[in-house]
Amino acid sequence: MAALPDLVAEHETDFILALFTTLAGKPCAKLVPAASAGALGDGEMGFAGFAAGWMGQEPKDPDLLVLPDPASFTPLPFIKKGLALVHCDPHVEGVPWHYSPRIILQRVLEQTKAAGFDAMVGTEIEYFLVRRDAAGELVRADPADAQPQPCYDARDVTRMFDHLADVSRAMNTLGWGNYANDHEDANGQFEQNFAYADALTTADRVITGRYVISMIAEQRDMIATFMPKPFVDLTGSGMHMHMSLWDGDKPAFPVDGSDVHGLGLSETAHHFVGGILEHAPALQAVLAPIVNSYKRTRAASPTSGASWSPNLATWGGNDRTHYLRVPDGNRVELRGGDGAANPYLAMAAALAAGMDGVERQVDPGAPGDATNAAALPSTLIHAIDALAADDVVRGALDAAGPGVADWYAEMKTTEFTSWHSQVTPWEIERYLRAF
């Protein structure tokens, strides 16, 4: 792989966004002039971790010094001429910082590799295009997008053609293989798909993709939000993950002919499914990581008629009501994640759960059988309770070093308590004269 200064010169880059991601999924960056690419590559670029937020630091702690991964170098001329982005791994006093979600995923991938497998992941990124009206209320960016069942509507897609086409061109310019752009189930909601890749590359692309979508939306005075449930009466936004294990260049999930359940899956795939189902309640603390996530999973049916969000840890064939769907024998689709999920943590936790199933040869049970299926947590605090009791998912968060799982749970508990202490308009309306 070429060195960073060589990539900068090759792509006529003037400035580099040296970017790392916090545990909360916030992309943090410094704008580095091309002349300083060598210093950036040598790990001389420092950040105050506490100021970035959700990096496991206090104000007194040493700087995070970031080391760029040249393999992630991404030219962004469609955002600003001469701009590029590179994903970085934070270090503290010369040691990889174990609160970095990107480093956590790398450690889990090393564990997966040691067990004989490589992990491939494809993601579906859903988002809303919105604006604020004169009163400051959140509204859809396209007022004409108002039908009760707008999914796939050709007219709604065409009115957002410029935005969707710009994002599609950007993805394909970068070699991501964008193959579809569609209107999703809710008014103002869209999804833009790109080809699967190794887990780390895909996680990087989710972060980069969110950034690109947001910046292109802002060019047209819109907000692209990945918030799971911005509107009470509309379907929320997910981040589904299509996962598979590979033994070198040979996929480990499919088998020749039919398996015992007729889904074309190998024993390895069945055990991988069994592990994810067994750990599903704790996984939701990572896959659905904010208070608003549970407004999506526990919502009444929206105007379209379906929430597309599972509440039980079930699995089955090409059936989108399940927590784990099997579209074909090559992969499984984990449907529990939402737009707030940190892709690095989501993949790390899900892979750890699946690999635990492979190691212990967990039986997932019969497809479609909800008899013994675990109920998914009803709120964030229930998910954190499940996380506290699950050593495998906690171990994934602690894969790069101890203390991350406890810190994550403490911060999420504080987040839940902060929300729970608010007096909302719903409470005023319901209780003001009720007694």
C-alpha positions in Angstrom: 0.0 0.0 0.0 1.3 3.4 -0.9 2.4 5.8 1.8 0.0 8.7 2.8 2.2 11.4 1.1 2.2 9.4 -2.1 -1.6 9.1 -2.1 -2.0 12.8 -1.4 0.2 13.6 -4.4 -1.4 11.0 -6.7 -4.9 12.4 -6.1 -3.9 16.1 -6.1 -5.1 16.5 -2.5 -4.9 19.8 -0.8 -6.4 18.9 2.5 -7.0 15.7 4.4 -9.7 15.0 7.0 -7.8 12.9 9.5 -10.8 11.1 11.0 -11.5 8.8 13.9 -14.8 7.7 15.4 -15.9 7.8 19.0 -17.8 5.1 20.8 -21.0 7.1 20.2 -20.4 7.0 16.5 -19.4 10.7 16.2 -16.9 11.3 13.4 -14.1 13.6 14.6 -11.4 15.1 12.4 -8.8 17.7 11.9 -8.3 19.3 8.5 -4.7 18.7 7.7 -2.9 20.5 4.8 -1.2 18.2 2.3 2.2 19.6 3.3 1.7 18.0 6.7 0.7 14.5 5.4 4.1 13.2 6.5 3.6 14.4 10.1 0.1 12.9 10.1 1.5 9.6 8.8 4.2 9.7 11.6 1.5 9.9 14.3 2.2 13.6 15.2 -1.5 14.7 15.0 -3.0 15.0 18.5 -6.6 15.3 19.8 -7.9 16.0 23.3 -9.9 12.8 23.8 -12.2 14.2 26.5 -13.2 17.1 24.2 -14.1 14.7 21.4 -16.5 12.9 23.8 -17.1 9.2 24.4 -13.4 8.1 24.1 -12.9 7.0 27.7 -10.8 10.0 28.8 -10.9 12.7 31.4 -9.5 16.3 30.9 -6.3 15.4 32.6 -5.5 12.5 30.2 -2.7 12.5 27.5 -3.6 13.4 23.9 -4.9 10.9 21.4 -2.3 10.7 18.7 -3.8 9.2 15.5 -2.2 6.9 13.0 -3.8 7.0 9.5 -4.7 3.8 7.7 -3.6 4.5 4.1 -5.9 1.7 2.9 -8.8 3.8 3.9 -7.7 6.9 2.0 -10.7 8.4 0.3 -10.6 11.3 -2.2 -13.7 13.5 -1.8 -13.7 16.0 -4.8 -17.5 15.8 -4.9 -17.6 17.4 -1.5 -14.7 19.9 -1.9 -12.1 20.0 -4.6 -8.8 18.8 -3.3 -10.3 17.2 -0.2 -9.7 13.6 1.0 -10.4 11.6 4.1 -8.4 8.9 5.9 -9.6 6.8 8.8 -7.2 6.8 11.8 -6.5 4.7 14.8 -6.0 6.7 18.1 -3.0 5.8 20.3 -2.1 7.0 23.8 1.5 7.1 24.8 2.4 4.8 21.9 -0.2 2.2 22.6 -3.4 1.6 20.5 -6.3 3.2 22.5 -8.6 0.4 23.5 -11.7 2.7 23.7 -11.4 3.3 19.9 -14.2 1.4 18.2 -12.2 0.9 15.0 -9.4 -0.8 17.1 -12.0 -2.9 18.9 -13.3 -4.2 15.6 -9.8 -5.0 14.5 -9.1 -7.1 17.6 -12.4 -9.0 17.1 -11.4 -9.6 13.5 -8.0 -11.0 14.6 -9.9 -13.4 17.0 -12.2 -14.4 14.1 -9.1 -15.0 11.9 -7.4 -17.1 14.6 -10.5 -19.3 14.6 -10.0 -19.9 10.9 -12.4 -17.4 9.3 -12.5 -14.0 7.6 -15.7 -11.9 8.0 -17.5 -10.2 5.2 -20.2 -7.7 5.8 -22.6 -5.6 3.7 -24.8 -2.9 5.2 -28.0 -1.1 4.4 -28.0 2.5 5.4 -31.4 4.1 5.8 -32.0 7.8 6.4 -34.5 10.6 6.3 -34.1 13.9 4.3 -35.7 16.6 6.4 -35.7 20.4 7.1 -37.0 22.7 9.8 -39.9 24.9 9.0 -40.4 28.5 10.0 -41.6 27.4 13.5 -38.5 25.2 13.9 -40.5 22.0 13.6 -38.9 19.0 11.8 -40.6 18.3 8.5 -39.9 16.2 5.4 -37.6 18.0 2.9 -40.1 17.1 0.1 -43.6 18.2 1.1 -45.1 16.2 -1.8 -43.8 13.0 -0.4 -47.0 12.4 1.6 -48.6 9.1 0.4 -49.7 6.5 3.0 -47.5 3.9 1.4 -44.6 5.7 -0.4 -42.1 2.8 -0.5 -40.5 2.5 -4.0 -42.7 5.3 -5.4 -41.1 6.4 -8.7 -42.3 10.0 -8.3 -40.9 10.5 -4.9 -37.5 9.0 -6.0 -37.5 11.3 -9.1 -38.1 14.4 -7.1 -35.0 13.6 -5.0 -33.1 12.6 -8.2 -30.3 15.2 -7.8 -29.4 14.2 -4.3 -29.6 10.4 -4.9 -27.7 10.6 -8.1 -24.9 12.7 -6.6 -24.5 10.2 -3.7 -24.6 7.3 -6.2 -22.0 8.9 -8.4 -19.8 9.5 -5.3 -20.0 5.9 -4.2 -19.2 4.6 -7.6 -16.4 7.0 -8.1 -14.9 5.6 -4.9 -15.3 2.0 -6.2 -18.0 1.0 -3.7 -20.3 -0.5 -6.2 -23.6 1.4 -5.6 -26.2 -0.8 -7.2 -29.5 0.6 -6.0 -31.1 3.8 -4.6 -34.6 3.6 -3.4 -37.4 5.3 -1.4 -37.9 3.4 1.8 -41.1 2.6 3.8 -41.5 6.1 5.4 -42.2 9.4 3.8 -38.9 11.2 3.2 -36.8 8.0 3.9 -34.2 6.6 1.5 -31.7 3.9 1.2 -28.6 3.7 -1.0 -26.9 0.3 -1.3 -23.3 -0.6 -2.0 -21.4 -3.9 -2.4 -20.2 -5.9 0.6 -16.5 -6.1 1.6 -14.4 -7.2 4.5 -15.9 -6.0 7.8 -13.4 -3.2 8.5 -13.7 -1.8 5.0 -17.5 -1.8 5.3 -17.5 -0.2 8.7 -15.2 2.6 7.4 -17.6 3.0 4.4 -20.6 3.4 6.7 -18.9 6.2 8.5 -17.7 7.8 5.3 -21.1 7.2 3.6 -22.9 8.9 6.4 -20.6 11.9 6.1 -20.9 12.0 2.3 -24.7 11.8 2.4 -24.9 14.5 5.1 -22.7 16.9 3.2 -24.4 16.4 -0.1 -27.8 16.9 1.6 -26.5 20.2 3.2 -25.6 21.4 -0.3 -29.3 21.5 -1.0 -30.3 22.9 2.3 -31.5 19.6 3.7 -30.6 17.5 6.8 -29.8 13.8 6.3 -30.6 12.2 9.6 -29.8 8.6 10.6 -31.8 9.0 13.8 -33.8 5.8 14.3 -37.2 7.3 14.8 -37.5 11.0 14.0 -41.3 10.9 13.4 -43.9 9.2 15.6 -46.2 8.0 12.9 -43.5 6.8 10.4 -41.3 3.7 10.1 -37.8 4.2 11.6 -34.4 3.8 10.0 -32.4 0.6 10.4 -28.8 -0.5 9.7 -29.2 -4.1 8.6 -26.0 -6.1 8.3 -25.5 -9.0 5.8 -22.8 -11.2 7.4 -20.9 -14.2 6.2 -17.7 -16.1 7.2 -15.1 -17.2 4.7 -12.3 -19.7 4.8 -9.8 -18.0 2.6 -11.6 -17.5 -0.8 -14.1 -20.2 0.1 -17.5 -19.1 1.7 -18.2 -21.0 4.9 -22.0 -20.6 5.0 -23.5 -22.3 1.9 -23.6 -26.1 1.4 -24.4 -28.2 -1.7 -28.0 -29.2 -1.8 -30.4 -28.6 1.1 -29.6 -28.5 4.8 -32.0 -30.0 7.3 -34.1 -26.8 7.2 -33.9 -26.3 3.5 -32.2 -23.0 3.6 -28.8 -24.1 2.1 -26.8 -23.3 5.2 -23.8 -25.2 6.5 -23.4 -26.3 10.1 -21.1 -23.4 10.7 -23.8 -21.0 9.5 -26.4 -22.6 11.7 -24.1 -22.3 14.8 -23.3 -18.7 13.9 -27.0 -18.0 13.8 -27.5 -19.8 17.1 -24.9 -17.6 18.8 -26.4 -14.4 17.6 -29.9 -15.5 18.7 -28.6 -16.5 22.1 -26.9 -13.1 22.7 -29.6 -11.0 21.0 -30.8 -9.1 24.1 -27.3 -7.9 25.0 -26.5 -7.2 21.3 -29.3 -4.7 21.2 -27.3 -2.5 23.6 -24.9 -2.0 20.8 -27.1 -2.4 17.7 -29.8 -0.1 19.0 -27.7 2.1 21.3 -29.8 5.2 22.1 -33.1 6.0 23.8 -34.8 6.8 20.5 -33.9 3.3 19.2 -36.6 1.8 21.3 -39.3 4.1 19.9 -38.6 2.3 16.6 -38.6 -1.3 17.9 -41.6 -0.9 20.2 -43.7 1.4 17.9 -47.3 0.7 17.0 -47.7 0.1 13.3 -47.0 3.4 11.4 -49.0 4.8 8.5 -47.5 2.3 6.0 -48.8 -0.6 8.1 -45.6 -2.3 9.3 -42.6 -1.2 11.4 -40.2 -3.7 9.8 -38.5 -4.0 13.2 -38.3 -7.3 15.1 -39.2 -7.7 18.7 -38.3 -11.3 19.1 -34.9 -13.1 18.5 -36.2 -15.4 15.8 -34.7 -16.5 12.5 -36.0 -17.8 9.2 -35.7 -17.7 5.4 -36.6 -14.8 3.2 -38.9 -13.3 5.8 -38.3 -9.7 6.9 -40.2 -10.1 10.2 -37.3 -12.1 11.7 -34.3 -10.8 13.7 -32.1 -12.9 11.4 -33.2 -13.4 7.8 -31.6 -15.8 5.4 -32.0 -14.3 1.9 -29.9 -17.1 0.4 -27.4 -19.7 1.5 -24.5 -17.2 1.3 -25.3 -14.9 4.1 -27.5 -14.0 7.0 -29.1 -10.6 7.5 -29.1 -9.2 11.1 -32.0 -6.8 11.2 -31.7 -5.6 14.8 -29.5 -2.6 14.2 -30.6 0.9 13.5 -29.3 4.2 12.1 -27.6 5.2 15.4 -25.5 2.0 15.6 -21.7 2.5 15.5 -20.7 0.2 12.7 -17.4 -0.8 14.3 -19.0 -1.8 17.6 -22.1 -3.4 15.9 -19.9 -5.7 13.7 -17.5 -6.5 16.6 -20.4 -7.5 18.9 -22.3 -9.5 16.3 -19.2 -11.3 15.1 -18.3 -12.2 18.7 -21.8 -13.5 19.3 -21.8 -15.6 16.1 -18.4 -17.0 16.7 -19.3 -18.0 20.2 -22.1 -20.0 18.6 -19.7 -21.6 16.2 -17.2 -22.5 19.0 -20.0 -24.0 21.2 -22.0 -25.4 18.3 -25.2 -23.7 19.4 -28.3 -25.0 17.8 -30.6 -22.1 16.6 -33.7 -24.3 16.6 -36.2 -24.5 13.8 -36.6 -21.5 11.5 -39.7 -19.5 12.3 -40.2 -21.1 15.7 -40.9 -18.3 18.3 -41.7 -20.7 21.1 -38.4 -20.2 22.9 -37.3 -17.0 21.3 -35.9 -14.3 23.6 -37.8 -11.0 23.7 -35.7 -8.1 22.7 -35.3 -5.3 25.2 -38.1 -2.8 25.5 -35.9 0.2 26.4 -32.3 1.1 26.4 -31.9 0.5 30.1 -33.3 -3.1 29.6 -30.7 -3.6 26.9 -27.9 -2.4 29.2 -29.1 -4.8 31.9 -28.8 -7.6 29.3 -25.4 -6.4 28.4 -24.3 -6.5 32.0 -25.2 -10.2 32.1 -23.5 -11.2 28.8 -19.8 -12.0 29.0 -19.5 -12.6 25.3 -20.8 -9.2 24.1 -19.0 -7.5 27.0 -15.9 -9.3 25.9 -16.3 -7.9 22.4 -16.3 -4.3 23.7 -13.3 -5.2 25.9 -11.4 -6.9 23.0 -8.7 -4.2 22.8 -8.4 -3.7 26.5 -10.4 -3.9 29.8 -13.0 -1.4 31.1 -14.7 -0.4 27.9 -17.9 -2.5 28.5 -18.3 -1.1 32.0 -17.7 2.5 30.8 -20.1 2.1 27.9 -22.8 0.7 30.2 -22.3 3.6 32.6 -22.5 6.2 29.9 -25.6 4.6 28.4 -27.3 4.4 31.8 -26.6 8.2 32.3 -28.0 8.8 28.8 -31.2 6.9 29.7 -31.5 8.6 33.1 -31.1 12.1 31.5 -34.0 11.3 29.1 -36.1 9.8 31.8 -35.8 12.8 34.0 -37.4 15.1 31.3 -41.1 16.1 31.6 -42.4 15.8 28.1 -45.4 17.4 26.3 -47.1 13.9 26.3 -47.0 13.9 30.1 -48.4 17.4 30.4 -51.2 16.5 28.0 -52.1 13.2 29.7 -51.7 14.1 33.3 -52.2 17.8 33.9 -55.9 17.6 34.6 -56.2 13.8 35.1 -56.4 13.7 38.9 
